[in-house]
C-alpha cells in the first residue's frame, strides 16, 4: 500500500484470529513488518503459514 507521498507503508496485525467454522486456525497473532525489509514465514506443517497470508487481505 502506498501513501500520498509514494512511500510504502508497513504491514501490521494486532490480535488477529482466523477461524474456520468453530475451530481457530490462528489465535491472537500480532506482528509488524517494516518497509524495505525481506521477511520469511517459517514453521512446521500445519502451523498456519498459508492461513496467515490471505487473512491479511480481508481488511
Secondary structure as GFF3:
##gff-version 3
##sequence-region A 1 59
A	DSSP	beta_strand	11	20	.	.	.	ID=ss1
A	DSSP	beta_strand	23	33	.	.	.	ID=ss2
A	DSSP	alpha_helix	49	55	.	.	.	ID=ss3
A	DSSP	three_ten_helix	56	58	.	.	.	ID=ss4
###
